[in-house]
Amino acid sequence: MSTQPSPPPQPAPRDLLYSEDEEALRSVVRGLLADHCDATAVLARTESAEPHDRELWKALTDGMGLAGLLVPEELGGQGATHREAAVVLEELGHAVAPVPYLTSAVIATETLLACDGDGARELLAALASGRRVGVLTVPLTTAPGGALPDVRVEDGALHGSITGVADAVAADVLLVPTAVGLYALDAEEAGVTVVPRTSLDPTRPLATVTFDGARARVVAPESGTPVRRGLRAGAGLLASEQLGLADWCLTETVRYTKERHQFNRPVGSFQALKHRLAQLWLEVVNLRAAARNAADTLAAGSADADVAAALAQAYASPAAVHIAEEALQLHGGIGMTWEHPVHLYLKRAKADSIALGTVGRHREELAALVDLPAP
C-alpha cells in the first residue's frame, strides 16, 4: 500500500495589524509629542540656532526608554522589536519631530548590534539610555550595500571628510566605516570637525564631518556587514516615518477641506477634490502595508528583509512626496505660507525620498533580489 508524502510545513501566518501593545505605545508617544512638539514649536526651532529638540529627546529616552527599543535587555535596552520602533517612527514622522531617532536609535544601534566585543556592547548601552547620541558617518543618501566614504586609517588615526551626514551636529559618538574596520570616537575628540550645511529638511540637519588625525578605537574588524545591516534597518523603518508624515498630510487636508467654504459649500464636497482625496487615501493604505511588512520582516529576522526594505522604499518615497505635494496644493493659499507647517512635511518627504538610497536604486536592487531584471 503506497503512502503519500506529507506536505511540507507551512509558515505561520503573519499579522501586520497593530497589536494592543503597539497601539498603547502609539497613544503614549502621540500624547508626549502633542505636549512637547506642536507645529508652532517645530517651526520656531527650524529658524533657531539649535535645530534639535534636546528636551524632547530627553523625554523620549529618559522618560520612556525609546532609544533602546532594539537593544536587548541584558545590554540595558527594552528588548523590543522593529515593529515597536516602527510605531515610534510613525509618530515622529506625524509630528516631523526634530530628534535623531532614526540615525541613533535605529541606524547606529543596528550597526552596533552586528558587532561583537565589549566596545560595541558599551556603546549600545550608552545609546540605549539616550544619554549619548550615535551617528553612522556616511552621507544620508547612502543605500544599503552602497559605496562608503573614503576614510583612511594611519596608526589608529582617521583622515578624511564625509559630506551630508544627518544629525552629526547632535552626535556624541561617531561610527566611522573604513576599509580596515569600523571605528568609533567621540565627536569632541581632537581632530574632529563638524560643520553644519544647509539642508532642504531643517528638521533633520546635515553636516560635513572631517577627520584630521583623530584618534579612534576599533569596534569591528570589518565594516561592510554591520553598516549594511544598519542601513537596511534604516531604509526599512524609514518607510514608517514616511507613513506618519503622509497620514498627517491626508488627515489635515481632509479636515481643512471640510472647513474651507466656497460658494456656500465645503470645498471638500466638490467631486474633483473628493477623487483626489480618495486617491491619497489609497496611497496611504498601500504605504502602510509596505511599511508594516518591512517592519515585521525585520523583526522576524527573515531572509526576505532585503526584499522588504527595498520594496518599502520603492513605494513609500514617491507616495509620500505625492501626498505631501497634494496636501500643500489642496490647502490653497494658506498652504503656501511659511506659518503653516505643511511645507515642513513636503521638505521631509522630499529629503526622505533620496535618504538611504533613491527610488531608482531600490527598484534596481529589488529587481535583482527577485530575479526580475529590467528590460
N, C-alpha and C positions, 0 to 999 in steps of 0.2 A: 504494500500500500504506500503510494507516494505521499509525501508531505510537502506542503507549500512553505517556502521560506517566509519567515516572519518579516513584516515590513520594517524598514529602518525607523528608529525612534524619531519622532517629530519634535522640533524645538518648541519650547514653551511659548505660548502667545505673548506678544509684547503689548504692554498697556502704556500708551503715550498720553493718556489723560493725567491730569494733575491729581496727586494723592491729597488726602486730607492734611497731611503734614506739610506738603508743598504749598497748599492754599493758606495754611496758617502762617507759614513763613512769609508768603507774599503780603498778607494782611499787615504783619508787623513791620516789614520793610517799607511798605507804602505809607503806613502811618508815620513812621520816622521821617521819611522824605517829605511828607506833607508839612511836617513841623519845621524841618531844617533846610529844605531845598525847594522853596517855591520859585515860580518863574521870575519874579522880581529880583530875588536874591541871586539867581544864576546870571541874569542879565547884568546886574551890578558887578558881579565878580569877574565877568569877562572883560570888563573895562578897567579892572584894578590891576595892581602890580603883582597880586597873588592869585593866579588862576585856579589853584587847587583849594578846595574847601577842607582844610585840615580838621576843623571841628566836626564836620560831618563824617570824615574818615575815622576819627576817634570814636564817634558814636556807633558807627557800623562795626568797628573792630573791637574796641574795649568793651562796649556795652552789649554787643550781640555776637561777637566772635566770628563774624562772617569772613574775615580774611583767611581763616583756617578751615574752611569747609572741605577742601580737597586734601587736607593733611591728616594722616592717621592720628588717632587719639594718643598713641604711645609717643608721638612726636610733638604733642601739645596742640593738635588740631581737633576738629569736630568729627572727623571720620565720616563725613557725608559723601555725596557723590556729585557728579557733574549735573545731575538733574536739579539738585538744590541750588548749585551755583548758577545754573541757567535761570532759575526763577529770580534770583537776586539781580542778575544782569538785565532781565526783562524790566524790572522796576527801576533800575538805574538808567536804562535807556528811556523809559517812560518819563523820567524827570531830567534827562540829559545831565545827570549829576557829574560835577567836575571832580571826580575822585579816581585814583589809579587802580581800580579794582581789576579790570581786565588785564592790565600789564603786570601787576604784582601778585594778586591772589589767584590768577589763572596761569598766565604765560610763564612768569618767573617761577612760580610754585611748581607747575607741572614739569618744567625743565629740571628743577632740582629733584623731583620725585624719581626721575630716571637716572639719578646719580647715586653711587654708593659712597660710604665713608662718613666719618664724623663731621667733616667740614660741611657737607651737604645737609646733614641732619641738624646741625646747629643753625644753619641759615634757615632751614624750613621752620624750625621752632620760632625763630625771630620773626619771620614773615607771617606765620600763623597768628602770632599775638597781635599783629598790627602795629607794633612799636617801630618796626622798620619797614620801609617800602623797597621792594626789589624790582629792578628793571633789566630785562634782557637787552643788551645794547646792539640791536640790529635795527635797520630802518623799519618803520611801521609798515611799509609796503612789502616786506619780505614774506613770501609764501612758504608754507611747509615744504621742505626739500629744495628751496631756492638757494641761490648763491649767497654766501655770507660775506660780511665786510672783511677787508684785509687788515688784520691787526697783527703786528709782528711781536714776537717774544724774544728778548735778548737778556740773558742772565736773570730771568724772573721778572723783568720789567717790560711793560707794554708800551708799544709805539703804534700810533695810527689815529685815524679820525673817522667817525661814523656820523652821517647826517640823518635827519629825520627820525630821531629816537623819541618815541612817545613817552611822556611823563618823566623824562630824565631829570627835569628841574625839581621834581618831588622825591627823587630816589635817594635812599640812604646806602643801598648796596647795588653795585653794577655787576651783572654777569656778562662776561666777555668771551664769546667763542673765538677760538684761534685754530690754526692748522695743527697745533700740538696739544690741544686740550681746551677744556672750559675753565676759565679763571674767574675769580671773584675778588672784589676790592671795595673799600668804602668810597663813596662819592666824594668825601672830603680828603681823600689821600692826595699827597703831594704829587704833582704831575698830571692831575685830572682837571680838565676844564669843561664846564657845561655852559654852552651859550644858547639862550633861547632864540628860536626862529619864529617868524610869522607863520601862523598856521591857519588854514581855512576854517578849522573847527577850534574855536577858542576854548572850548570845554575840555579838549584833550591836546594840550600844547606839545609842540615838537621842539627838539633842541639838537645841536651838534655837540657830540662828546668827543673830546680829543685827549689822547694819552701821550704824554711826553716823558717816558721813563718812569711811569707809575708802577710801584711795586704791587704785585698781586699774588694770590695763592691759588694753587690748582684745586679744582673741585672735582673734575673728572678727566681721565686721560685722553678722552676724545669727545669732541663737541657735537658731532653730526647727529647721533641718535637722541641725546637729550634735547637739543634745540629743535629737532623735527617734532618731537613729542610735544614740546611746549607750544610751538606754533600751530600744530594740528589742533590741540585743545583750544587755543585761542581762536582759530578760524571757525571751529565748530560751535563754540559758545558765543562768538560774535553775532551769529545769527539770532540768538536770543535777545541781545541788545537791540539789534535791528527790528526785531519783532516788537519790543517795547516801545520804541520811538514811532513805529508805524501804527501801532494800536492807539497811541496818544493822538497822532495826526488824524486818524479816522474819527475817533471819539469826539475830539474838539471840533472837527469840521461838521459833523452831524449836528452837534449842539448849536454851532453858530448858524447853520443854515435853517434851523428851526426858529431861531430868534430874529434873524435878519429878515425884514419885510420889504417887499417891493410890490406895487400895485395892490396893496392891502392883503397881500398873501405872503406866507413864509417862502423864502426863495427855495427852501428845500422841497417844497411841494411841486416845483416845476419838473416836468418829466425828464428833461435833458439832464438836470442835476441828479435826479433820482438814479438814472442809468449810470452816471459817473460814480456816484457813491456806492451803488451796488457792485460795480467792478472793483472798487477799492476794498470792499468787504471781502470779496472772493480772494483778492490778493493777500489780505491779512490772514485769512483762514489757511491758505496754502503755505504762506510763510510760517505760520505756527506749526504746521505739520512737519515742514523741513527742519525747523529749529528743534522741535521736540525729538525728532528722530535722531538728529545729531547728538543731542544731549544724552539720550537714552543709550545710544550705541557707545558713546564714550564711557558712560557709567558702567556699562556691562563689560568693558574691555574687549569688545568684539573685534574680530579681524576685519570687519567692514567699517571700522572707524574712519579710515582714509576716504572711503567712498561717501560716507555720510557727511563728513566735513566738507568735501568738495561739492557735493550736491547742495548742501545748505547754502554755501556761499554763491554757487552758480545761480541759485534762485533768489536768495534774500537780498543781495546787493542791488540789482536793478529794481526789484519790487519796492524796497524801502525808499529808494530815490524817487520812483514814480509816485508813491503815496505821499511823500513829503512835498513834492512839486505840486501835486493836485491840491493838497491842503493849503498851500500858500495861495494858489490861484483862486480857490473857492472861498477864501477869506476876503477876497476883494481888496479894496484899498487899505483896510486895516492890516492885512497880511503883509503889505509892502513896507510897513513902518518898522523902525528899529525897536519900538516899545513892545511890540507883540513878539512872543517867544518863538513863533513858528519858523523864523529864519534860522534859529539855533538847531532845530530838528533837521532842516534841509541841509545845513552845513555838516552836521554829524552824519547824516545819511550819505552825503557825497564823499566825505572823508572815509567813512567805513567801506565804501564801495571799492576803494583801492587799498584798504588796510589788509595785511596778511594775504596779499595776492589779488590780482584783478579778476574780474569775471571771466575774461578770456583764459587766463592762466588756470583757473579752477575747472573750466569746461574742458580744456585740453587734458588736464590730469584725470578728470572723471572719465573721459572717453578712453584713455589708456588703461585705467583701472578696470573698466568693464569690457575691455577689448572691443571697443566700438570706435575705430579711428574716423576722423573727419574725412569727408570726400576730397 
